[in-house]
């Protein structure tokens, strides 16, 4: 060989012409190829059968015959590619995507998430490369665990307390680091470690919906969807326990309510998969509370069940102190009242004394608590030959109901009272407390403590004695013959005639005075000229024949007495 023969190689976009290096005087000439950036070949070969050129030199045998330079066709027998498998690779491996073999979902402390980084070609790893994940206040550098000799490298992330993210991703496009190791392809090209921007296509966050949640759900408040008010036996009250995040329930957790002598343990009813769990309390006999609440900060219990968030973090069950902000008692004014109102006493606002026809005597029935009335309840009074049922008048919404008794002709009582302990009746109406408990209507025994006669000295007398003359109300007459009906206890009558004046008769007998038809009453108050007493006796009729004049109106008034 003289000069510098050349060989042209197929090396991709730019073919490389390489110079003769050595071998003259032998049968094997060596051409040295230095791989350059951008060169590529999956099986290195010359470009064509005429790729060997003299380049101004010579290749001759010992007698001076010039060598024939024709080569075998590229890839054919005796070609470079047929004889050697040489790959030219000057392209660094790059990351094509980051994913996870861990299923989408929520994960808690101690659990593992597997992160896979895929390269565009097979790579070999030495040492322990790392990828840094965005995990809240403290980011986590996660070690390489496997995948050398493949295109997919695996990194195992063990979740630690305090880690949190709504969609797990790495910190930045530079989050993959060699950490003193290497990531290279088969040709030894060092991998380009640049990642897609977090959240962008081919990023971990874009490829998998993995939530890291190491925060346990807590109770934020307890309230009720049941309206504020009073509730009685068998009524249902929904108690709602609100959590800081969505929780899932298994089994039957319970909450214990403060309900008087016996506290009630109330079972979970609904709400799994939400932030609000509902416990349904059915009021039982004997339960009582002026402002319903749970018993203590530890009143919520699992009862063998579970309350967890999506990451399986067990909920903290501590409640606000009863009555404090966010407690049931603070949130809702719910009264538990299973005690029926009772009658504490019956009296009258009328002063002690004797009362006659048309007098109104208010009867006051006092209850142990405020009551509401519908319809027209009645109380039956003992009033002589005929007892009287007195209708309810007023007082609903208070603890005292008023029944207005109007004295009628024939009523009589030496000390007014109701008839029996069962004299108070609903009459088709109702007497209930705010919770709807029907009142117990039993009264004290007549004449006993808390009865009308025990509280007041009221006499009903529509047939007064001669010493306390009273007119029979509304009796007037024009004419001569008169008849009347006596009172229940009346044994005598006095008939008076007024011969002058107009309007009602104003004269009345004087108490303690005995009268006859000859009695001189001309000096009495209310006496009118020529008036007189016509009759004193026990009859119920009388015919006036004394000094009557035509076309004259005479006014009469009848008084009754008991001797």
VEXLUM-801804 format. One record per residue (C-alpha): residue number from 0; residue in one letter; x, y, z. Coordinates in nm, 4 decimals. Layout:
<nodes>
- k,r,u,v,w
- NUM,a,X,Y,Z
...
</nodes>
This chain:
<nodes>
- k,r,u,v,w
- 0,x,0.0000,0.0000,0.0000
- 1,x,0.1121,0.3463,-0.0819
- 2,x,-0.0739,0.6603,0.0081
- 3,x,-0.3980,0.6522,0.2095
- 4,x,-0.6719,0.4363,0.0554
- 5,x,-1.0199,0.4951,0.2089
- 6,x,-1.3347,0.2960,0.2919
- 7,x,-1.6796,0.4601,0.3136
- 8,x,-1.9091,0.3268,0.5887
- 9,x,-2.2893,0.3528,0.6126
- 10,x,-2.3315,0.5459,0.9382
- 11,x,-2.6704,0.7074,0.9155
- 12,x,-2.7428,1.0585,0.8029
- 13,x,-2.3736,1.1180,0.7393
- 14,x,-2.1635,0.8364,0.6014
- 15,x,-1.8096,0.8198,0.7279
- 16,x,-1.4992,0.7841,0.4984
- 17,x,-1.2244,0.6223,0.6974
- 18,x,-0.8518,0.6089,0.6221
- 19,x,-0.6193,0.3121,0.5780
- 20,x,-0.4179,0.2673,0.8928
- 21,x,-0.1953,-0.0420,0.8539
- 22,x,-0.1334,-0.3836,0.6901
- 23,x,0.0873,-0.3159,0.3898
- 24,x,0.2853,-0.6256,0.2964
- 25,x,0.0108,-0.8521,0.4303
- 26,x,-0.3237,-0.9763,0.3052
- 27,x,-0.5251,-0.7696,0.5607
- 28,x,-0.5467,-0.3945,0.5481
- 29,x,-0.6794,-0.2086,0.8538
- 30,x,-0.8939,0.1033,0.8341
- 31,x,-0.9619,0.2808,1.1634
- 32,x,-1.3190,0.4224,1.2205
- 33,x,-1.3691,0.6672,1.5025
- 34,x,-1.7394,0.6898,1.5855
- 35,x,-1.8697,1.0462,1.5725
- 36,x,-2.1721,1.2106,1.7243
- 37,x,-2.4815,1.1356,1.5238
- 38,x,-2.3432,0.8143,1.3714
- 39,x,-2.5831,0.5236,1.3827
- 40,x,-2.6093,0.1745,1.2483
- 41,x,-2.7861,-0.1344,1.3665
- 42,x,-2.5279,-0.3536,1.1874
- 43,x,-2.2217,-0.1652,1.0641
- 44,x,-2.1309,-0.2123,0.6971
- 45,x,-1.9656,-0.0292,0.4072
- 46,x,-2.1889,0.1796,0.1959
- 47,x,-2.1610,-0.0037,-0.1355
- 48,x,-1.9501,-0.2539,-0.3288
- 49,x,-1.7351,0.0372,-0.4572
- 50,x,-1.6819,0.1922,-0.1147
- 51,x,-1.3106,0.1014,-0.1173
- 52,x,-1.1085,0.3690,-0.2992
- 53,x,-0.7339,0.4406,-0.3553
- 54,x,-0.7627,0.8122,-0.2696
- 55,x,-0.4441,0.8749,-0.4746
- 56,x,-0.2589,0.5780,-0.3288
- 57,x,-0.1963,0.2242,-0.4545
- 58,x,-0.2759,-0.1273,-0.3522
- 59,x,-0.0640,-0.3755,-0.5524
- 60,x,0.0741,-0.7246,-0.5166
- 61,x,0.4451,-0.8119,-0.5112
- 62,x,0.4825,-0.8004,-0.8941
- 63,x,0.2941,-0.4682,-0.9197
- 64,x,-0.0515,-0.5902,-1.0176
- 65,x,-0.3126,-0.3362,-0.8974
- 66,x,-0.5723,-0.4833,-0.6632
- 67,x,-0.9337,-0.5056,-0.7749
- 68,x,-1.1262,-0.3005,-0.5157
- 69,x,-1.4811,-0.4340,-0.5676
- 70,x,-1.6425,-0.5433,-0.2423
- 71,x,-1.9249,-0.7844,-0.1763
- 72,x,-2.2656,-0.6256,-0.1727
- 73,x,-2.3441,-0.4731,0.1729
- 74,x,-2.4978,-0.7402,0.3941
- 75,x,-2.4040,-1.0207,0.1596
- 76,x,-2.1597,-1.2971,0.2335
- 77,x,-1.8115,-1.1688,0.3011
- 78,x,-1.9431,-0.8195,0.3760
- 79,x,-1.8601,-0.6431,0.7032
- 80,x,-2.2175,-0.6785,0.8308
- 81,x,-2.2239,-1.0479,0.7428
- 82,x,-1.9050,-1.1080,0.9280
- 83,x,-1.9543,-0.8854,1.2368
- 84,x,-2.2507,-0.7555,1.4383
- 85,x,-2.1356,-0.4081,1.5182
- 86,x,-2.3945,-0.1577,1.6345
- 87,x,-2.3184,0.2103,1.6134
- 88,x,-2.5245,0.3982,1.8762
- 89,x,-2.4457,0.7562,1.9627
- 90,x,-2.7985,0.8405,2.0961
- 91,x,-2.8412,0.8677,2.4724
- 92,x,-3.1396,0.6810,2.6184
- 93,x,-3.4245,0.9145,2.7286
- 94,x,-3.7215,0.8801,2.9594
- 95,x,-4.0416,0.8174,2.7642
- 96,x,-4.2753,0.8165,3.0663
- 97,x,-4.3253,0.7617,3.4383
- 98,x,-4.6065,0.5393,3.5647
- 99,x,-4.7010,0.3155,3.8552
- 100,x,-4.8016,-0.0483,3.8778
- 101,x,-4.9875,0.0420,4.1980
- 102,x,-5.3609,0.0743,4.1368
- 103,x,-5.5190,0.4173,4.1440
- 104,x,-5.6555,0.4964,4.4887
- 105,x,-5.5723,0.6321,4.8327
- 106,x,-5.2807,0.5062,5.0385
- 107,x,-5.1714,0.5596,5.3971
- 108,x,-4.8531,0.5468,5.6043
- 109,x,-4.6614,0.2190,5.5783
- 110,x,-4.8058,0.1215,5.2415
- 111,x,-4.5880,0.0913,4.9290
- 112,x,-4.6288,0.2581,4.5906
- 113,x,-4.4272,0.1236,4.2950
- 114,x,-4.3006,0.3861,4.0500
- 115,x,-4.1788,0.2769,3.7034
- 116,x,-3.9584,0.4922,3.4768
- 117,x,-3.9627,0.3809,3.1143
- 118,x,-3.6687,0.4597,2.8826
- 119,x,-3.6777,0.4552,2.5051
- 120,x,-3.4246,0.1701,2.4997
- 121,x,-3.2705,-0.0888,2.7258
- 122,x,-3.0518,0.0547,2.9976
- 123,x,-2.8117,-0.0844,3.2489
- 124,x,-2.7974,0.0494,3.6023
- 125,x,-2.5148,0.0643,3.8523
- 126,x,-2.5473,0.1985,4.2049
- 127,x,-2.8802,0.3313,4.3381
- 128,x,-3.0363,0.6104,4.1327
- 129,x,-3.3242,0.7976,4.2996
- 130,x,-3.6423,0.9805,4.2040
- 131,x,-3.7756,1.2542,4.4340
- 132,x,-4.1533,1.2569,4.4855
- 133,x,-4.3679,1.5546,4.5845
- 134,x,-4.5221,1.4358,4.9143
- 135,x,-4.6182,1.7515,5.0993
- 136,x,-4.4106,1.9318,5.3587
- 137,x,-4.1302,1.6780,5.3158
- 138,x,-4.0524,1.5380,4.9704
- 139,x,-3.9360,1.1766,4.9538
- 140,x,-3.6233,1.0546,4.7619
- 141,x,-3.7121,0.7027,4.6477
- 142,x,-3.4461,0.4418,4.5657
- 143,x,-3.4115,0.2327,4.2489
- 144,x,-3.4844,-0.1358,4.3198
- 145,x,-3.4866,-0.3254,3.9879
- 146,x,-3.5024,-0.3194,3.6079
- 147,x,-3.1357,-0.3064,3.4919
- 148,x,-3.1048,-0.4671,3.1493
- 149,x,-3.4579,-0.3625,3.0522
- 150,x,-3.6183,-0.0371,2.9487
- 151,x,-3.8237,-0.0078,3.2711
- 152,x,-3.6650,0.0816,3.6039
- 153,x,-3.8604,0.0348,3.9266
- 154,x,-3.8466,0.2538,4.2375
- 155,x,-4.0320,0.1583,4.5601
- 156,x,-4.1864,0.4399,4.7673
- 157,x,-4.2782,0.3538,5.1274
- 158,x,-4.5291,0.6095,5.2574
- 159,x,-4.4267,0.7831,5.5782
- 160,x,-4.6294,0.9651,5.8437
- 161,x,-4.7093,1.3175,5.7353
- 162,x,-4.6859,1.2473,5.3609
- 163,x,-4.9733,1.3898,5.1618
- 164,x,-5.0724,1.4575,4.8027
- 165,x,-5.3962,1.4617,4.6112
- 166,x,-5.2237,1.3199,4.2976
- 167,x,-4.8795,1.1678,4.3451
- 168,x,-4.6062,1.3023,4.1159
- 169,x,-4.2334,1.3775,4.1226
- 170,x,-4.1071,1.7201,4.2253
- 171,x,-3.9753,1.8472,3.8905
- 172,x,-3.8421,1.7443,3.5487
- 173,x,-3.5038,1.7003,3.7198
- 174,x,-3.6355,1.4692,3.9923
- 175,x,-3.4472,1.1628,3.8574
- 176,x,-3.0853,1.1579,3.9800
- 177,x,-2.7942,0.9108,3.9524
- 178,x,-2.7053,0.9378,4.3234
- 179,x,-2.3480,0.8177,4.2351
- 180,x,-2.4705,0.5394,4.0088
- 181,x,-2.5123,0.5170,3.6303
- 182,x,-2.7926,0.4629,3.3815
- 183,x,-2.6532,0.3775,3.0359
- 184,x,-2.7604,0.2007,2.7215
- 185,x,-2.5813,-0.1013,2.5786
- 186,x,-2.3466,0.1293,2.3848
- 187,x,-2.2587,0.3031,2.7084
- 188,x,-2.4439,0.6230,2.6306
- 189,x,-2.5427,0.7836,2.9628
- 190,x,-2.9169,0.8218,2.9938
- 191,x,-3.0753,1.1609,2.9658
- 192,x,-3.2646,1.1865,3.2946
- 193,x,-3.5003,1.4720,3.2094
- 194,x,-3.8644,1.3885,3.2953
- 195,x,-4.1882,1.5340,3.1620
- 196,x,-4.3095,1.8310,3.3631
- 197,x,-4.5145,1.7195,3.6668
- 198,x,-4.8802,1.6821,3.5691
- 199,x,-4.8005,1.6901,3.1960
- 200,x,-4.8427,1.4022,2.9502
- 201,x,-4.6240,1.0999,3.0407
- 202,x,-4.5776,1.2219,3.3976
- 203,x,-4.6632,1.0060,3.6994
- 204,x,-4.9434,1.2406,3.8022
- 205,x,-5.0945,1.2269,3.4534
- 206,x,-5.0717,0.8485,3.4235
- 207,x,-5.1995,0.7411,3.7683
- 208,x,-5.4475,0.8874,4.0200
- 209,x,-5.2670,0.7975,4.3414
- 210,x,-5.3630,0.9816,4.6589
- 211,x,-5.1302,0.9847,4.9571
- 212,x,-5.3264,1.0438,5.2750
- 213,x,-5.1652,0.9890,5.6122
- 214,x,-5.4033,1.2252,5.7945
- 215,x,-5.6680,1.0496,6.0040
- 216,x,-6.0269,1.1764,5.9735
- 217,x,-6.1529,1.3613,6.2815
- 218,x,-6.4966,1.4649,6.4057
- 219,x,-6.5607,1.8270,6.3124
- 220,x,-6.9044,1.8596,6.4729
- 221,x,-7.2212,1.6845,6.5850
- 222,x,-7.5658,1.8186,6.4990
- 223,x,-7.9138,1.7012,6.4035
- 224,x,-8.1382,1.7298,6.1007
- 225,x,-8.4339,1.6980,6.3378
- 226,x,-8.5922,2.0369,6.4040
- 227,x,-8.5412,2.2054,6.7395
- 228,x,-8.8315,2.1327,6.9738
- 229,x,-8.9688,1.8885,7.2291
- 230,x,-8.9982,1.5157,7.1615
- 231,x,-9.1787,1.2328,7.3375
- 232,x,-9.1797,0.8523,7.3530
- 233,x,-9.1436,0.6689,7.0146
- 234,x,-9.0408,0.9814,6.8238
- 235,x,-8.7181,0.9532,6.6224
- 236,x,-8.4284,1.2017,6.6314
- 237,x,-8.1431,1.1890,6.3794
- 238,x,-7.8013,1.2643,6.5286
- 239,x,-7.5384,1.3515,6.2638
- 240,x,-7.1649,1.3116,6.3296
- 241,x,-6.9655,1.5181,6.0779
- 242,x,-6.6077,1.4209,5.9854
- 243,x,-6.3214,1.6219,5.8351
- 244,x,-6.3253,1.4008,5.5244
- 245,x,-6.5253,1.1244,5.3605
- 246,x,-6.5329,0.8056,5.5673
- 247,x,-6.6447,0.4484,5.5111
- 248,x,-6.8223,0.2521,5.7837
- 249,x,-6.8304,-0.1186,5.8556
- 250,x,-7.0346,-0.2759,6.1329
- 251,x,-7.2509,-0.0678,6.3648
- 252,x,-7.0708,0.2132,6.5493
- 253,x,-7.2639,0.3747,6.8333
- 254,x,-7.2994,0.7088,7.0094
- 255,x,-7.4210,0.7326,7.3704
- 256,x,-7.6661,1.0126,7.4505
- 257,x,-7.7295,1.1736,7.7901
- 258,x,-8.1007,1.0992,7.8458
- 259,x,-8.1522,1.1168,8.2184
- 260,x,-8.1452,0.8232,8.4599
- 261,x,-8.0698,0.5832,8.1751
- 262,x,-7.8393,0.6963,7.8934
- 263,x,-7.9228,0.5646,7.5464
- 264,x,-7.6717,0.3961,7.3150
- 265,x,-7.7770,0.4814,6.9598
- 266,x,-7.6763,0.2755,6.6541
- 267,x,-7.5260,0.4046,6.3292
- 268,x,-7.7922,0.4151,6.0572
- 269,x,-7.6458,0.5624,5.7364
- 270,x,-7.3848,0.7855,5.5714
- 271,x,-7.0971,0.5540,5.4767
- 272,x,-6.9106,0.7057,5.1815
- 273,x,-6.9823,1.0625,5.2935
- 274,x,-6.8606,1.3052,5.5601
- 275,x,-7.1821,1.2800,5.7665
- 276,x,-7.2797,0.9694,5.9625
- 277,x,-7.6371,0.9458,6.0914
- 278,x,-7.7360,0.7738,6.4177
- 279,x,-8.1134,0.7377,6.4777
- 280,x,-8.2336,0.7774,6.8371
- 281,x,-8.5869,0.6641,6.9241
- 282,x,-8.7111,0.8260,7.2445
- 283,x,-8.8019,0.5750,7.5159
- 284,x,-9.0196,0.5966,7.8237
- 285,x,-8.8412,0.7736,8.1075
- 286,x,-8.5915,0.9556,7.8827
- 287,x,-8.5455,1.3222,7.9661
- 288,x,-8.3158,1.6080,7.8643
- 289,x,-8.3543,1.9838,7.8620
- 290,x,-8.0993,2.0072,7.5773
- 291,x,-8.0074,1.6758,7.4163
- 292,x,-7.6337,1.5970,7.3979
- 293,x,-7.3988,1.2981,7.4121
- 294,x,-7.2531,1.1829,7.7423
- 295,x,-6.8834,1.2730,7.6979
- 296,x,-6.6024,1.3333,7.4497
- 297,x,-6.5665,0.9521,7.4213
- 298,x,-6.9351,0.8859,7.3522
- 299,x,-6.8670,0.7755,6.9929
- 300,x,-6.7510,0.4122,6.9789
- 301,x,-6.6772,0.1587,6.7034
- 302,x,-6.8702,-0.1260,6.8698
- 303,x,-6.6632,-0.3763,6.6702
- 304,x,-6.6978,-0.1842,6.3443
- 305,x,-6.4682,0.0607,6.1668
- 306,x,-6.4726,0.4221,6.0528
- 307,x,-6.1945,0.4911,5.8008
- 308,x,-6.1100,0.7273,5.5184
- 309,x,-6.0368,0.6186,5.1598
- 310,x,-5.6730,0.5510,5.2543
- 311,x,-5.7920,0.3255,5.5393
- 312,x,-5.6762,0.5687,5.8079
- 313,x,-5.8845,0.4903,6.1157
- 314,x,-6.0852,0.7926,6.2297
- 315,x,-6.0151,0.9688,6.5579
- 316,x,-6.3481,0.9483,6.7430
- 317,x,-6.2973,1.2234,7.0017
- 318,x,-6.5958,1.4607,7.0221
- 319,x,-6.6198,1.8198,7.1417
- 320,x,-6.7058,1.8491,7.5111
- 321,x,-7.0833,1.8273,7.5671
- 322,x,-7.2353,2.1747,7.5461
- 323,x,-6.9242,2.3250,7.3854
- 324,x,-6.8919,2.4578,7.0316
- 325,x,-6.9563,2.1857,6.7704
- 326,x,-7.1389,1.9635,7.0204
- 327,x,-7.4933,1.8370,6.9653
- 328,x,-7.6241,2.0411,7.2587
- 329,x,-7.4655,2.3567,7.1205
- 330,x,-7.5928,2.2961,6.7671
- 331,x,-7.9558,2.2017,6.8329
- 332,x,-8.2149,2.2858,7.1017
- 333,x,-8.3789,1.9441,7.1315
- 334,x,-8.5796,1.8687,7.4435
- 335,x,-8.6603,1.5115,7.5442
- 336,x,-8.9778,1.5063,7.7524
- 337,x,-9.1524,1.1785,7.8247
- 338,x,-9.3261,1.3027,8.1423
- 339,x,-9.6979,1.3786,8.1129
- 340,x,-9.8126,1.7086,8.2646
- 341,x,-10.0245,1.6666,8.5796
- 342,x,-10.2718,1.8850,8.7654
- 343,x,-10.1008,2.0516,9.0610
- 344,x,-10.4106,2.2267,9.1947
- 345,x,-10.7466,2.3885,9.1186
- 346,x,-10.8509,2.7282,9.2515
- 347,x,-11.0376,3.0438,9.1493
- 348,x,-10.9373,3.4036,9.0983
- 349,x,-11.2755,3.5037,9.2449
- 350,x,-11.2632,3.6331,9.6003
- 351,x,-11.4130,3.4279,9.8799
- 352,x,-11.7821,3.5056,9.9153
- 353,x,-12.1380,3.4224,9.8168
- 354,x,-12.2399,3.4436,9.4487
- 355,x,-12.5765,3.4445,9.2800
- 356,x,-12.7241,3.4003,8.9345
- 357,x,-12.5211,3.5458,8.6423
- 358,x,-12.2041,3.5800,8.8442
- 359,x,-11.8931,3.4572,8.6548
- 360,x,-11.6524,3.2541,8.8639
- 361,x,-11.3208,3.1707,8.6907
- 362,x,-11.2009,2.8192,8.7762
- 363,x,-10.8210,2.7925,8.7389
- 364,x,-10.6646,2.4497,8.6752
- 365,x,-10.2858,2.4614,8.7330
- 366,x,-10.0578,2.2055,8.5598
- 367,x,-9.7028,2.0983,8.6392
- 368,x,-9.5791,2.2532,8.3110
- 369,x,-9.7034,2.4594,8.0180
- 370,x,-9.9749,2.2900,7.8155
- 371,x,-10.1412,2.3480,7.4819
- 372,x,-10.5158,2.3054,7.4414
- 373,x,-10.7202,2.2076,7.1381
- 374,x,-11.0971,2.1813,7.1352
- 375,x,-11.3002,2.2544,7.4463
- 376,x,-11.2129,2.0524,7.7573
- 377,x,-11.4570,2.0723,8.0503
- 378,x,-11.4579,2.0561,8.4296
- 379,x,-11.7711,1.9397,8.6079
- 380,x,-11.8669,2.1332,8.9250
- 381,x,-12.0837,2.0125,9.2129
- 382,x,-12.3694,2.2697,9.2085
- 383,x,-12.6615,2.1062,9.3886
- 384,x,-12.9409,1.9144,9.2184
- 385,x,-12.7825,1.9743,8.8771
- 386,x,-12.4057,1.9595,8.8311
- 387,x,-12.2612,2.1891,8.5661
- 388,x,-11.9937,2.1097,8.3025
- 389,x,-11.7900,2.4278,8.2570
- 390,x,-11.6133,2.4773,7.9211
- 391,x,-11.2469,2.5723,7.8860
- 392,x,-11.2024,2.9428,7.8195
- 393,x,-10.8337,3.0373,7.7969
- 394,x,-10.4738,2.9646,7.8979
- 395,x,-10.3275,2.7516,7.6184
- 396,x,-9.9491,2.7825,7.6076
- 397,x,-9.9297,2.8449,7.9833
- 398,x,-9.9444,2.6208,8.2885
- 399,x,-10.2866,2.7512,8.4038
- 400,x,-10.6135,2.6893,8.2194
- 401,x,-10.9219,2.8994,8.2910
- 402,x,-11.2778,2.7647,8.2895
- 403,x,-11.5371,3.0433,8.3353
- 404,x,-11.8381,2.9246,8.5365
- 405,x,-12.1514,3.1387,8.5109
- 406,x,-12.3894,3.0830,8.8027
- 407,x,-12.7373,2.9853,8.6827
- 408,x,-13.0760,2.9636,8.8572
- 409,x,-13.0970,2.6567,9.0744
- 410,x,-12.7230,2.6227,9.1371
- 411,x,-12.6257,2.5819,9.4983
- 412,x,-12.3073,2.5012,9.6891
- 413,x,-12.1976,2.5834,10.0392
- 414,x,-11.8280,2.5503,9.9341
- 415,x,-11.7814,2.5281,9.5587
- 416,x,-11.5794,2.2341,9.4291
- 417,x,-11.5637,1.9947,9.1338
- 418,x,-11.7589,1.6730,9.1536
- 419,x,-11.4898,1.4002,9.1537
- 420,x,-11.1211,1.3380,9.0841
- 421,x,-11.2241,1.2644,8.7218
- 422,x,-11.4215,1.5855,8.6737
- 423,x,-11.1696,1.7289,8.4258
- 424,x,-11.2431,1.5865,8.0803
- 425,x,-11.1106,1.6508,7.7301
- 426,x,-11.4537,1.6819,7.5708
- 427,x,-11.3088,1.5717,7.2373
- 428,x,-11.0146,1.8119,7.2673
- 429,x,-10.6571,1.7679,7.3893
- 430,x,-10.4331,1.8988,7.6661
- 431,x,-10.0695,1.8259,7.5773
- 432,x,-9.7276,1.9584,7.6725
- 433,x,-9.4773,2.0905,7.4162
- 434,x,-9.3501,1.7389,7.3475
- 435,x,-9.7046,1.6183,7.2789
- 436,x,-9.7415,1.4204,7.6027
- 437,x,-10.1099,1.4021,7.6914
- 438,x,-10.1822,1.5520,8.0322
- 439,x,-10.2910,1.3329,8.3215
- 440,x,-10.6276,1.4850,8.4176
- 441,x,-10.6686,1.3361,8.7661
- 442,x,-10.7661,1.5994,9.0235
- 443,x,-10.7196,1.6066,9.3986
- 444,x,-11.0105,1.4566,9.5905
- 445,x,-11.2840,1.7214,9.6395
- 446,x,-11.2347,1.9119,9.9655
- 447,x,-10.8764,1.7761,9.9913
- 448,x,-10.5565,1.9743,9.9569
- 449,x,-10.5249,2.1511,9.6197
- 450,x,-10.8966,2.1252,9.5450
- 451,x,-11.1131,2.4337,9.4802
- 452,x,-11.2782,2.4174,9.8220
- 453,x,-10.9379,2.3808,9.9886
- 454,x,-10.8063,2.6912,9.8134
- 455,x,-11.1193,2.9143,9.8100
- 456,x,-11.4376,2.9629,10.0178
- 457,x,-11.6917,3.0278,9.7432
- 458,x,-12.0636,2.9912,9.8164
- 459,x,-12.3109,2.9585,9.5312
- 460,x,-12.6616,3.0525,9.6550
- 461,x,-12.9391,3.1273,9.4073
- 462,x,-13.2060,3.0848,9.6799
- 463,x,-13.0958,3.3334,9.9513
- 464,x,-13.2697,3.3479,10.2908
- 465,x,-13.5013,3.6288,10.3925
- 466,x,-13.2123,3.7931,10.5713
- 467,x,-13.0390,3.8320,10.2368
- 468,x,-13.3159,3.9130,9.9934
- 469,x,-13.2234,3.8830,9.6259
- 470,x,-13.4594,3.9349,9.3335
- 471,x,-13.5186,3.6543,9.0860
- 472,x,-13.3338,3.8076,8.7896
- 473,x,-13.5264,3.9738,8.5122
- 474,x,-13.8744,3.9256,8.6603
- 475,x,-14.1189,4.1997,8.5578
- 476,x,-14.4860,4.1782,8.4746
- 477,x,-14.7674,4.3829,8.3376
- 478,x,-15.1143,4.2831,8.4329
- 479,x,-15.2960,4.1203,8.7220
- 480,x,-15.2356,3.7427,8.7319
- 481,x,-14.8817,3.6158,8.7840
- 482,x,-14.7190,3.2731,8.8259
- 483,x,-14.3573,3.1685,8.8769
- 484,x,-14.1345,2.8692,8.9286
- 485,x,-13.9536,2.8420,9.2576
- 486,x,-13.5818,2.7835,9.3123
- 487,x,-13.4456,2.4447,9.4178
- 488,x,-13.4250,2.5393,9.7844
- 489,x,-13.6842,2.8172,9.7976
- 490,x,-13.9636,2.7932,10.0561
- 491,x,-14.1064,3.1468,10.0436
- 492,x,-14.1555,3.4505,9.8210
- 493,x,-14.2079,3.8254,9.8522
- 494,x,-14.3860,4.0094,9.5686
- 495,x,-14.3327,4.3830,9.5339
- 496,x,-14.5198,4.6269,9.3069
- 497,x,-14.3917,4.9666,9.1891
- 498,x,-14.6643,5.2116,9.0842
- 499,x,-14.4526,5.4968,8.9546
- 500,x,-14.1234,5.5599,8.7814
- 501,x,-13.9716,5.3913,8.4808
- 502,x,-13.6959,5.1397,8.4275
- 503,x,-13.5934,4.8676,8.6685
- 504,x,-13.7213,4.8482,9.0261
- 505,x,-13.4575,4.9806,9.2609
- 506,x,-13.6163,4.8905,9.5971
- 507,x,-13.4940,4.5687,9.7618
- 508,x,-13.5677,4.4011,10.0929
- 509,x,-13.3230,4.4733,10.3706
- 510,x,-13.1282,4.1848,10.5079
- 511,x,-13.2377,4.0676,10.8538
- 512,x,-13.5798,4.2331,10.8252
- 513,x,-13.9062,4.0430,10.8430
- 514,x,-14.1743,4.1689,10.6013
- 515,x,-14.5495,4.1368,10.5756
- 516,x,-14.7968,4.2977,10.3365
- 517,x,-14.8527,4.5644,10.6042
- 518,x,-14.4842,4.6584,10.6387
- 519,x,-14.4164,5.0305,10.5962
- 520,x,-14.1410,5.0589,10.3349
- 521,x,-14.1991,5.4193,10.2354
- 522,x,-13.8742,5.5283,10.3967
- 523,x,-13.6603,5.2631,10.2266
- 524,x,-13.4031,5.3511,9.9650
- 525,x,-13.5376,5.3044,9.6127
- 526,x,-13.8996,5.3273,9.7239
- 527,x,-14.1340,5.4807,9.4650
- 528,x,-14.4616,5.6572,9.5492
- 529,x,-14.7588,5.4255,9.6121
- 530,x,-14.5374,5.1108,9.5845
- 531,x,-14.6161,4.8228,9.8170
- 532,x,-14.5529,4.4644,9.9223
- 533,x,-14.8363,4.2590,9.7695
- 534,x,-14.7547,3.9127,9.8898
- 535,x,-14.5394,3.7170,10.1374
- 536,x,-14.5840,3.3392,10.1383
- 537,x,-14.5072,3.0056,9.9764
- 538,x,-14.7431,3.0065,9.6788
- 539,x,-14.6101,3.0302,9.3213
- 540,x,-14.8944,3.2405,9.1897
- 541,x,-15.0777,3.5619,9.2817
- 542,x,-15.3551,3.7780,9.1470
- 543,x,-15.3208,4.1512,9.2080
- 544,x,-15.6570,4.3194,9.2664
- 545,x,-15.5441,4.6151,9.4737
- 546,x,-15.6308,4.9647,9.3444
- 547,x,-15.5593,4.8941,8.9810
- 548,x,-15.6289,5.1670,8.7298
- 549,x,-15.6984,5.1319,8.3613
- 550,x,-15.4265,5.2211,8.1114
- 551,x,-15.1622,5.2090,8.3825
- 552,x,-14.8399,5.0016,8.3756
- 553,x,-14.7466,4.8295,8.6997
- 554,x,-14.3982,4.6868,8.7590
- 555,x,-14.3488,4.3816,8.9792
- 556,x,-14.0442,4.2154,9.1274
- 557,x,-14.0291,3.8796,9.3030
- 558,x,-13.7803,3.7865,9.5737
- 559,x,-13.7277,3.4398,9.7143
- 560,x,-13.6008,3.3302,10.0548
- 561,x,-13.5210,3.0341,10.2769
- 562,x,-13.6506,3.0617,10.6288
</nodes>
